[in-house]
Amino acid sequence: MSIIGTRRWGKTYYFYDVMKKLIQQGKEKNELLYVNFEDERILPFDVKDFDSLPEAYFELFPENKKKRPSISFWMKSRMLEIGRSQ
C-alpha cells in the first residue's frame, strides 16, 4: 500500500491506523512491514534496493517465510518535490 499526498495530511497516522486494525483482526505485529523511505538508515535508497526488502524482513523473521506478510510502504511528499529547496 502506498499513499502520496502533501505534508501534514495524516498519511503516517493513516498507516498506523491500518496496522492497528490489522493487529486487532489477528495479524501478528511481526507480520507487518513498515518502511519509511526518509529513514537515514536506509538512505540512499535506489529502485534496485526494493529486492533487498523481503530478504531483510525474512532475515529478521524467518518464521514468517511460509506466511505472506502485509507490506506497507510510505514515502513522504518531500521526496517527490524534486527541484524545490527543502
Secondary structure, DSSP 8 states (H G I E B T S, - for coil): ------TTSSHHHHHHHHHHHHHHTT--GGGEEEEETT-GGG-S--GGGGGHHHHHHHHH-GGGTTS--EEEEE--GGGG-TTS--
